[in-house]
Amino acid sequence: MKRHYGGEGRSRALASWFASTDGVIGRTQALELGVTKSQVDRWVRSGLWIRLYPGVYRLASFPSSPESFLRAALLVGGPSSYASHSSAAWLHGLLDHPGPEPTITVPANHLVRTGGLTVTRTRRLQQPIMRRRFPCTSVPRTILDYATLAGPDELDELIDRAVARRVVGLDSILDVCRTTVGHPGRRFLRSRLDARGIAAGPHPSVLESKMVRTLHDHGVPTPKAEVCWGPNRRYRLDFAYPQLRLVIEVNGWAYHSSPEQARRDSARRNALNRAGWTVLEFDWWEVTHEPHRVAADVAAAIARLQSA
């Protein structure tokens, strides 16, 4: 509904609008705020307003940014649209850059024929969440959608970031795979989760998943994960080859032992040594940056214990 402002009131209304929308406005919104069609055309011709998409403009005094283009794309998409795929991954902090153009999802009956943005149409609209003042898909759904765009390494890195930053759990990613039958990214995402060794243990961390992937990629037999050992099964071993009495322990990049935790770790390590087990320990940096050496160390230990 068009609002009737005087010149000063209209200026205040426009300033308030631009401040909350990264300097972006649509022709429809401008008319509702009391701007006339001829004023819109005149401001565009003068360079005061810059056309981003048909009927969507940016105030020239606001810098061009990924936010302004995404905001403009959502105006093109309409009130039911939301950021998705790479744009949503960027909003969640899982990508450093949002991609070459905004990606949005709109209702299936809304046909968008505008260049410079990527549009997905769906009959099953998601309930968006707000991230950085933008409506977007949830983290699990974003990862699932991103699986339609990414290669194996790109998708693995996105999952690693999401889990390491604790913005999502692996259980939530598995749930979205189970509940989205027919989604084009579902099979690929499931295959990447399987390749990470998610089925190897009940609650694998991102680093443990990386470790399983490293061993698999280098042809090293997959160890058992989350092994409980010792009196009353009191000790949890990250990975083990029980028949060889070989243990692999991994410490995450954010791993910090309290004195109490350090004592428990020492007690477990000493108990394993007394029982004749070999213990290999690796940290995040080693698994991430020296996977060849890590796999070689494990393979050498296996060969030595098998020959003995």
FIKE-323035 format. One record per residue (C-alpha): residue number from 0; residue in one letter; x, z, y. Coordinates in nm, 2 decimals. Each point is the difference from the previous one (the first is absolute). Last residue first. Layout:
<nodes>
@vextor=NUM; banu=A; east=X; up=Z; north=Y $
...
</nodes>
This chain:
<nodes>
@vextor=307; banu=A; east=5.65; up=1.51; north=-6.02 $
@vextor=306; banu=S; east=-0.06; up=-0.38; north=0.03 $
@vextor=305; banu=Q; east=-0.35; up=0.06; north=0.13 $
@vextor=304; banu=L; east=0.11; up=0.26; north=0.25 $
@vextor=303; banu=R; east=0.27; up=-0.23; north=0.15 $
@vextor=302; banu=A; east=-0.24; up=-0.30; north=0.01 $
@vextor=301; banu=I; east=-0.27; up=0.20; north=0.17 $
@vextor=300; banu=A; east=0.24; up=0.15; north=0.25 $
@vextor=299; banu=A; east=0.14; up=-0.35; north=0.08 $
@vextor=298; banu=A; east=-0.36; up=-0.13; north=0.05 $
@vextor=297; banu=V; east=-0.08; up=0.28; north=0.24 $
@vextor=296; banu=D; east=0.31; up=-0.05; north=0.20 $
@vextor=295; banu=A; east=-0.05; up=-0.37; north=0.01 $
@vextor=294; banu=A; east=-0.36; up=0.04; north=0.12 $
@vextor=293; banu=V; east=0.11; up=0.22; north=0.28 $
@vextor=292; banu=R; east=0.29; up=-0.23; north=0.09 $
@vextor=291; banu=H; east=-0.23; up=-0.30; north=0.02 $
@vextor=290; banu=P; east=-0.26; up=0.19; north=0.20 $
@vextor=289; banu=E; east=0.24; up=0.10; north=0.27 $
@vextor=288; banu=H; east=-0.20; up=-0.01; north=0.32 $
@vextor=287; banu=T; east=-0.34; up=0.13; north=-0.10 $
@vextor=286; banu=V; east=0.08; up=0.21; north=-0.31 $
@vextor=285; banu=E; east=0.32; up=0.13; north=0.17 $
@vextor=284; banu=W; east=-0.16; up=0.07; north=0.33 $
@vextor=283; banu=W; east=-0.29; up=0.19; north=-0.16 $
@vextor=282; banu=D; east=0.22; up=0.23; north=-0.21 $
@vextor=281; banu=F; east=0.13; up=-0.02; north=-0.35 $
@vextor=280; banu=E; east=0.07; up=0.26; north=-0.27 $
@vextor=279; banu=L; east=0.12; up=-0.06; north=-0.36 $
@vextor=278; banu=V; east=-0.03; up=0.29; north=-0.24 $
@vextor=277; banu=T; east=0.14; up=-0.01; north=-0.36 $
@vextor=276; banu=W; east=-0.16; up=0.24; north=-0.24 $
@vextor=275; banu=G; east=0.19; up=0.23; north=-0.23 $
@vextor=274; banu=A; east=-0.24; up=0.30; north=0.00 $
@vextor=273; banu=R; east=0.24; up=0.19; north=0.22 $
@vextor=272; banu=N; east=0.01; up=-0.29; north=0.24 $
@vextor=271; banu=L; east=-0.39; up=-0.01; north=0.02 $
@vextor=270; banu=A; east=-0.02; up=0.37; north=0.06 $
@vextor=269; banu=N; east=0.27; up=-0.03; north=0.28 $
@vextor=268; banu=R; east=-0.20; up=-0.28; north=0.17 $
@vextor=267; banu=R; east=-0.33; up=0.19; north=-0.02 $
@vextor=266; banu=A; east=0.16; up=0.32; north=0.14 $
@vextor=265; banu=S; east=0.18; up=-0.20; north=0.27 $
@vextor=264; banu=D; east=-0.33; up=-0.17; north=0.11 $
@vextor=263; banu=R; east=-0.18; up=0.34; north=0.00 $
@vextor=262; banu=R; east=0.28; up=0.14; north=0.22 $
@vextor=261; banu=A; east=-0.02; up=-0.29; north=0.24 $
@vextor=260; banu=Q; east=-0.37; up=0.04; north=0.03 $
@vextor=259; banu=E; east=0.04; up=0.36; north=0.10 $
@vextor=258; banu=P; east=0.28; up=-0.08; north=0.24 $
@vextor=257; banu=S; east=-0.24; up=-0.26; north=0.15 $
@vextor=256; banu=S; east=0.07; up=-0.36; north=-0.10 $
@vextor=255; banu=H; east=-0.05; up=-0.29; north=0.23 $
@vextor=254; banu=Y; east=-0.12; up=-0.33; north=-0.13 $
@vextor=253; banu=A; east=-0.12; up=-0.24; north=0.27 $
@vextor=252; banu=W; east=0.19; up=-0.30; north=-0.14 $
@vextor=251; banu=G; east=-0.12; up=0.10; north=-0.35 $
@vextor=250; banu=N; east=0.21; up=0.16; north=-0.27 $
@vextor=249; banu=V; east=0.01; up=-0.18; north=-0.34 $
@vextor=248; banu=E; east=0.09; up=0.17; north=-0.33 $
@vextor=247; banu=I; east=0.09; up=-0.19; north=-0.32 $
@vextor=246; banu=V; east=0.03; up=0.19; north=-0.33 $
@vextor=245; banu=L; east=0.17; up=-0.11; north=-0.32 $
@vextor=244; banu=R; east=-0.04; up=0.19; north=-0.32 $
@vextor=243; banu=L; east=0.03; up=-0.33; north=-0.19 $
@vextor=242; banu=Q; east=-0.33; up=0.03; north=-0.19 $
@vextor=241; banu=P; east=-0.15; up=0.15; north=0.30 $
@vextor=240; banu=Y; east=0.07; up=-0.29; north=0.24 $
@vextor=239; banu=A; east=-0.12; up=0.18; north=0.31 $
@vextor=238; banu=F; east=-0.14; up=-0.05; north=0.35 $
@vextor=237; banu=D; east=-0.11; up=0.23; north=0.27 $
@vextor=236; banu=L; east=0.05; up=0.31; north=-0.21 $
@vextor=235; banu=R; east=-0.25; up=0.29; north=0.05 $
@vextor=234; banu=Y; east=0.13; up=0.33; north=-0.14 $
@vextor=233; banu=R; east=-0.23; up=0.28; north=-0.13 $
@vextor=232; banu=R; east=-0.10; up=-0.16; north=-0.32 $
@vextor=231; banu=N; east=-0.07; up=0.35; north=-0.14 $
@vextor=230; banu=P; east=0.37; up=0.03; north=-0.05 $
@vextor=229; banu=G; east=0.16; up=-0.34; north=0.09 $
@vextor=228; banu=W; east=-0.14; up=-0.34; north=0.07 $
@vextor=227; banu=C; east=-0.28; up=-0.18; north=0.18 $
@vextor=226; banu=V; east=0.06; up=-0.38; north=0.05 $
@vextor=225; banu=E; east=-0.14; up=-0.15; north=0.31 $
@vextor=224; banu=A; east=0.11; up=-0.35; north=-0.09 $
@vextor=223; banu=K; east=0.13; up=-0.15; north=-0.33 $
@vextor=222; banu=P; east=0.29; up=-0.24; north=0.04 $
@vextor=221; banu=T; east=-0.03; up=-0.38; north=0.04 $
@vextor=220; banu=P; east=0.28; up=-0.18; north=-0.18 $
@vextor=219; banu=V; east=0.25; up=-0.16; north=0.24 $
@vextor=218; banu=G; east=-0.05; up=-0.37; north=0.06 $
@vextor=217; banu=H; east=0.11; up=0.00; north=0.36 $
@vextor=216; banu=D; east=-0.34; up=-0.06; north=0.15 $
@vextor=215; banu=H; east=-0.15; up=0.27; north=-0.23 $
@vextor=214; banu=L; east=0.25; up=0.26; north=0.11 $
@vextor=213; banu=T; east=-0.06; up=-0.07; north=0.37 $
@vextor=212; banu=R; east=-0.37; up=-0.01; north=-0.04 $
@vextor=211; banu=V; east=-0.01; up=0.34; north=-0.17 $
@vextor=210; banu=M; east=0.22; up=0.14; north=0.27 $
@vextor=209; banu=K; east=-0.22; up=-0.14; north=0.28 $
@vextor=208; banu=S; east=-0.30; up=0.16; north=-0.16 $
@vextor=207; banu=E; east=0.19; up=0.33; north=-0.01 $
@vextor=206; banu=L; east=0.07; up=-0.04; north=0.37 $
@vextor=205; banu=V; east=-0.36; up=-0.07; north=0.08 $
@vextor=204; banu=S; east=-0.11; up=0.31; north=-0.18 $
@vextor=203; banu=P; east=-0.15; up=-0.02; north=-0.35 $
@vextor=202; banu=H; east=-0.30; up=0.23; north=-0.07 $
@vextor=201; banu=P; east=-0.12; up=-0.06; north=-0.36 $
@vextor=200; banu=G; east=0.31; up=-0.17; north=-0.12 $
@vextor=199; banu=A; east=0.09; up=-0.34; north=-0.15 $
@vextor=198; banu=A; east=-0.32; up=-0.17; north=0.10 $
@vextor=197; banu=I; east=0.13; up=-0.05; north=0.36 $
@vextor=196; banu=G; east=0.30; up=-0.17; north=-0.14 $
@vextor=195; banu=R; east=0.06; up=-0.21; north=0.31 $
@vextor=194; banu=A; east=-0.08; up=-0.32; north=-0.19 $
@vextor=193; banu=D; east=-0.35; up=0.14; north=-0.07 $
@vextor=192; banu=L; east=-0.06; up=0.06; north=0.37 $
@vextor=191; banu=R; east=0.12; up=-0.35; north=0.07 $
@vextor=190; banu=S; east=-0.24; up=-0.15; north=-0.26 $
@vextor=189; banu=R; east=-0.29; up=0.20; north=0.14 $
@vextor=188; banu=L; east=0.07; up=-0.13; north=0.35 $
@vextor=187; banu=F; east=0.01; up=-0.36; north=-0.14 $
@vextor=186; banu=R; east=-0.33; up=0.05; north=-0.19 $
@vextor=185; banu=R; east=-0.18; up=0.15; north=0.29 $
@vextor=184; banu=G; east=0.10; up=-0.24; north=0.28 $
@vextor=183; banu=P; east=-0.28; up=-0.25; north=-0.04 $
@vextor=182; banu=H; east=-0.27; up=0.27; north=-0.01 $
@vextor=181; banu=G; east=-0.24; up=-0.06; north=-0.29 $
@vextor=180; banu=V; east=-0.02; up=0.36; north=-0.12 $
@vextor=179; banu=T; east=0.08; up=0.23; north=0.28 $
@vextor=178; banu=T; east=-0.05; up=0.35; north=-0.15 $
@vextor=177; banu=R; east=0.29; up=0.02; north=-0.24 $
@vextor=176; banu=C; east=0.26; up=-0.14; north=0.23 $
@vextor=175; banu=V; east=-0.12; up=0.23; north=0.28 $
@vextor=174; banu=D; east=0.03; up=0.30; north=-0.23 $
@vextor=173; banu=L; east=0.36; up=-0.10; north=-0.10 $
@vextor=172; banu=I; east=0.09; up=0.00; north=0.37 $
@vextor=171; banu=S; east=-0.17; up=0.34; north=0.05 $
@vextor=170; banu=D; east=0.19; up=0.15; north=-0.30 $
@vextor=169; banu=L; east=0.33; up=-0.13; north=0.14 $
@vextor=168; banu=G; east=-0.05; up=0.22; north=0.30 $
@vextor=167; banu=V; east=-0.05; up=-0.11; north=0.36 $
@vextor=166; banu=V; east=0.15; up=0.07; north=0.35 $
@vextor=165; banu=R; east=0.27; up=0.21; north=-0.16 $
@vextor=164; banu=R; east=0.28; up=-0.18; north=0.18 $
@vextor=163; banu=A; east=0.18; up=-0.07; north=-0.33 $
@vextor=162; banu=V; east=-0.33; up=-0.12; north=-0.15 $
@vextor=161; banu=A; east=-0.08; up=-0.25; north=0.27 $
@vextor=160; banu=R; east=0.35; up=-0.11; north=0.04 $
@vextor=159; banu=D; east=0.06; up=-0.06; north=-0.37 $
@vextor=158; banu=I; east=-0.34; up=-0.19; north=-0.03 $
@vextor=157; banu=L; east=0.10; up=-0.23; north=0.29 $
@vextor=156; banu=E; east=0.35; up=-0.05; north=-0.15 $
@vextor=155; banu=D; east=-0.16; up=-0.09; north=-0.34 $
@vextor=154; banu=L; east=-0.23; up=-0.25; north=0.17 $
@vextor=153; banu=E; east=0.28; up=-0.17; north=0.18 $
@vextor=152; banu=D; east=0.22; up=-0.02; north=-0.31 $
@vextor=151; banu=P; east=-0.28; up=-0.14; north=-0.22 $
@vextor=150; banu=G; east=-0.11; up=-0.27; north=0.26 $
@vextor=149; banu=A; east=-0.27; up=0.08; north=0.26 $
@vextor=148; banu=L; east=-0.32; up=-0.16; north=0.12 $
@vextor=147; banu=T; east=-0.27; up=0.09; north=-0.25 $
@vextor=146; banu=A; east=0.17; up=0.34; north=-0.07 $
@vextor=145; banu=Y; east=-0.05; up=0.08; north=0.37 $
@vextor=144; banu=D; east=-0.37; up=0.04; north=-0.08 $
@vextor=143; banu=L; east=0.06; up=0.26; north=-0.26 $
@vextor=142; banu=I; east=0.25; up=0.18; north=0.22 $
@vextor=141; banu=T; east=-0.25; up=0.01; north=0.28 $
@vextor=140; banu=R; east=-0.27; up=0.12; north=-0.23 $
@vextor=139; banu=P; east=0.22; up=0.30; north=-0.10 $
@vextor=138; banu=V; east=0.09; up=0.07; north=0.36 $
@vextor=137; banu=S; east=-0.36; up=-0.02; north=0.14 $
@vextor=136; banu=T; east=-0.11; up=-0.32; north=0.17 $
@vextor=135; banu=C; east=0.01; up=-0.02; north=0.38 $
@vextor=134; banu=P; east=-0.19; up=0.09; north=0.32 $
@vextor=133; banu=F; east=0.25; up=0.02; north=0.29 $
@vextor=132; banu=R; east=0.06; up=0.30; north=0.22 $
@vextor=131; banu=R; east=0.35; up=0.06; north=-0.15 $
@vextor=130; banu=R; east=-0.16; up=0.02; north=-0.34 $
@vextor=129; banu=M; east=-0.38; up=0.04; north=-0.03 $
@vextor=128; banu=I; east=-0.15; up=-0.03; north=-0.35 $
@vextor=127; banu=P; east=-0.21; up=-0.30; north=-0.12 $
@vextor=126; banu=Q; east=-0.30; up=0.03; north=-0.24 $
@vextor=125; banu=Q; east=0.07; up=-0.31; north=-0.20 $
@vextor=124; banu=L; east=-0.20; up=-0.32; north=0.01 $
@vextor=123; banu=R; east=-0.11; up=-0.14; north=-0.33 $
@vextor=122; banu=R; east=-0.14; up=-0.34; north=0.08 $
@vextor=121; banu=T; east=0.34; up=-0.11; north=0.12 $
@vextor=120; banu=R; east=0.17; up=-0.24; north=0.24 $
@vextor=119; banu=T; east=0.37; up=0.02; north=0.05 $
@vextor=118; banu=V; east=0.13; up=-0.13; north=0.34 $
@vextor=117; banu=T; east=0.36; up=-0.08; north=0.10 $
@vextor=116; banu=L; east=0.06; up=-0.04; north=0.38 $
@vextor=115; banu=G; east=0.15; up=-0.27; north=0.22 $
@vextor=114; banu=G; east=-0.27; up=-0.26; north=-0.03 $
@vextor=113; banu=T; east=-0.36; up=0.08; north=0.03 $
@vextor=112; banu=R; east=-0.28; up=-0.12; north=-0.23 $
@vextor=111; banu=V; east=-0.16; up=0.33; north=-0.09 $
@vextor=110; banu=L; east=-0.31; up=-0.02; north=-0.22 $
@vextor=109; banu=H; east=-0.19; up=0.33; north=-0.02 $
@vextor=108; banu=N; east=-0.23; up=0.00; north=-0.31 $
@vextor=107; banu=A; east=0.27; up=0.15; north=-0.22 $
@vextor=106; banu=P; east=0.05; up=0.30; north=0.23 $
@vextor=105; banu=V; east=0.34; up=0.02; north=0.17 $
@vextor=104; banu=T; east=0.35; up=0.10; north=-0.11 $
@vextor=103; banu=I; east=0.30; up=-0.03; north=0.24 $
@vextor=102; banu=T; east=0.36; up=-0.11; north=-0.01 $
@vextor=101; banu=P; east=0.18; up=-0.04; north=0.33 $
@vextor=100; banu=E; east=0.27; up=-0.27; north=0.03 $
@vextor=99; banu=P; east=0.37; up=-0.04; north=-0.08 $
@vextor=98; banu=G; east=0.03; up=0.33; north=-0.20 $
@vextor=97; banu=P; east=-0.07; up=0.36; north=0.11 $
@vextor=96; banu=H; east=0.36; up=0.11; north=0.02 $
@vextor=95; banu=D; east=0.17; up=0.31; north=-0.13 $
@vextor=94; banu=L; east=-0.23; up=0.01; north=-0.30 $
@vextor=93; banu=L; east=-0.14; up=0.32; north=-0.16 $
@vextor=92; banu=G; east=-0.07; up=0.18; north=0.32 $
@vextor=91; banu=H; east=-0.38; up=0.02; north=-0.06 $
@vextor=90; banu=L; east=-0.06; up=-0.24; north=0.29 $
@vextor=89; banu=W; east=0.25; up=-0.24; north=-0.15 $
@vextor=88; banu=A; east=-0.17; up=0.01; north=-0.34 $
@vextor=87; banu=A; east=-0.33; up=-0.06; north=0.17 $
@vextor=86; banu=S; east=0.14; up=-0.31; north=0.17 $
@vextor=85; banu=S; east=0.15; up=-0.12; north=-0.32 $
@vextor=84; banu=H; east=-0.32; up=0.01; north=-0.20 $
@vextor=83; banu=S; east=-0.29; up=0.13; north=0.21 $
@vextor=82; banu=A; east=-0.12; up=0.07; north=0.36 $
@vextor=81; banu=Y; east=-0.38; up=0.04; north=0.04 $
@vextor=80; banu=S; east=-0.30; up=-0.21; north=0.07 $
@vextor=79; banu=S; east=-0.36; up=0.13; north=0.03 $
@vextor=78; banu=P; east=-0.01; up=-0.01; north=0.38 $
@vextor=77; banu=G; east=0.11; up=-0.36; north=0.02 $
@vextor=76; banu=G; east=0.29; up=-0.20; north=-0.14 $
@vextor=75; banu=V; east=0.09; up=-0.15; north=0.33 $
@vextor=74; banu=L; east=0.01; up=0.35; north=0.16 $
@vextor=73; banu=L; east=0.21; up=0.11; north=-0.30 $
@vextor=72; banu=A; east=0.25; up=-0.29; north=0.06 $
@vextor=71; banu=A; east=0.03; up=0.11; north=0.36 $
@vextor=70; banu=R; east=0.09; up=0.36; north=-0.10 $
@vextor=69; banu=L; east=0.25; up=-0.14; north=-0.25 $
@vextor=68; banu=F; east=0.15; up=-0.22; north=0.27 $
@vextor=67; banu=S; east=0.03; up=0.29; north=0.25 $
@vextor=66; banu=E; east=0.15; up=0.23; north=-0.26 $
@vextor=65; banu=P; east=0.26; up=-0.26; north=-0.11 $
@vextor=64; banu=S; east=0.11; up=0.00; north=0.37 $
@vextor=63; banu=S; east=-0.03; up=-0.20; north=0.32 $
@vextor=62; banu=P; east=0.06; up=0.23; north=0.29 $
@vextor=61; banu=F; east=-0.30; up=0.11; north=0.22 $
@vextor=60; banu=S; east=0.01; up=-0.12; north=0.36 $
@vextor=59; banu=A; east=-0.13; up=-0.34; north=-0.12 $
@vextor=58; banu=L; east=-0.33; up=0.15; north=-0.12 $
@vextor=57; banu=R; east=-0.05; up=-0.14; north=-0.34 $
@vextor=56; banu=Y; east=-0.29; up=-0.23; north=-0.09 $
@vextor=55; banu=V; east=-0.25; up=-0.09; north=-0.27 $
@vextor=54; banu=G; east=-0.26; up=-0.28; north=0.03 $
@vextor=53; banu=P; east=0.20; up=-0.24; north=-0.21 $
@vextor=52; banu=Y; east=0.31; up=0.19; north=-0.11 $
@vextor=51; banu=L; east=0.29; up=0.15; north=0.20 $
@vextor=50; banu=R; east=-0.10; up=-0.13; north=0.35 $
@vextor=49; banu=I; east=0.20; up=0.17; north=0.28 $
@vextor=48; banu=W; east=-0.19; up=0.17; north=0.28 $
@vextor=47; banu=L; east=0.16; up=0.02; north=0.35 $
@vextor=46; banu=G; east=0.14; up=-0.35; north=-0.06 $
@vextor=45; banu=S; east=-0.19; up=-0.16; north=0.28 $
@vextor=44; banu=R; east=-0.20; up=-0.23; north=-0.24 $
@vextor=43; banu=V; east=-0.09; up=0.30; north=-0.22 $
@vextor=42; banu=W; east=-0.11; up=0.20; north=0.31 $
@vextor=41; banu=R; east=-0.21; up=-0.29; north=0.12 $
@vextor=40; banu=D; east=-0.17; up=-0.05; north=-0.34 $
@vextor=39; banu=V; east=-0.09; up=0.37; north=-0.03 $
@vextor=38; banu=Q; east=-0.12; up=0.01; north=0.35 $
@vextor=37; banu=S; east=-0.22; up=-0.31; north=-0.06 $
@vextor=36; banu=K; east=-0.15; up=0.16; north=-0.31 $
@vextor=35; banu=T; east=-0.09; up=0.31; north=0.20 $
@vextor=34; banu=V; east=0.15; up=0.35; north=-0.05 $
@vextor=33; banu=G; east=-0.26; up=0.27; north=-0.02 $
@vextor=32; banu=L; east=0.14; up=0.21; north=-0.28 $
@vextor=31; banu=E; east=-0.23; up=-0.17; north=-0.26 $
@vextor=30; banu=L; east=0.15; up=-0.33; north=0.12 $
@vextor=29; banu=A; east=0.35; up=0.12; north=-0.07 $
@vextor=28; banu=Q; east=-0.10; up=0.13; north=-0.35 $
@vextor=27; banu=T; east=-0.14; up=-0.35; north=-0.09 $
@vextor=26; banu=R; east=0.31; up=-0.17; north=0.14 $
@vextor=25; banu=G; east=0.22; up=0.22; north=-0.21 $
@vextor=24; banu=I; east=0.25; up=0.25; north=0.13 $
@vextor=23; banu=V; east=0.36; up=0.10; north=-0.07 $
@vextor=22; banu=G; east=0.23; up=0.22; north=0.20 $
@vextor=21; banu=D; east=0.11; up=0.21; north=-0.30 $
@vextor=20; banu=T; east=-0.37; up=0.09; north=-0.05 $
@vextor=19; banu=S; east=-0.04; up=0.35; north=0.14 $
@vextor=18; banu=A; east=0.17; up=-0.06; north=0.34 $
@vextor=17; banu=F; east=-0.17; up=-0.34; north=0.03 $
@vextor=16; banu=W; east=-0.34; up=0.15; north=-0.03 $
@vextor=15; banu=S; east=0.07; up=0.28; north=0.26 $
@vextor=14; banu=A; east=0.14; up=-0.25; north=0.24 $
@vextor=13; banu=L; east=-0.30; up=-0.23; north=-0.05 $
@vextor=12; banu=A; east=-0.25; up=0.28; north=0.07 $
@vextor=11; banu=R; east=0.20; up=0.11; north=0.31 $
@vextor=10; banu=S; east=0.00; up=-0.35; north=0.13 $
@vextor=9; banu=R; east=-0.37; up=-0.04; north=-0.07 $
@vextor=8; banu=G; east=-0.07; up=0.32; north=0.19 $
@vextor=7; banu=E; east=0.20; up=-0.12; north=0.30 $
@vextor=6; banu=G; east=-0.17; up=-0.34; north=0.01 $
@vextor=5; banu=G; east=-0.35; up=0.15; north=-0.06 $
@vextor=4; banu=Y; east=-0.11; up=0.04; north=-0.35 $
@vextor=3; banu=H; east=-0.30; up=-0.13; north=-0.19 $
@vextor=2; banu=R; east=0.04; up=0.03; north=-0.37 $
@vextor=1; banu=K; east=-0.08; up=-0.29; north=-0.23 $
@vextor=0; banu=M; east=-0.14; up=0.10; north=-0.34 $
</nodes>
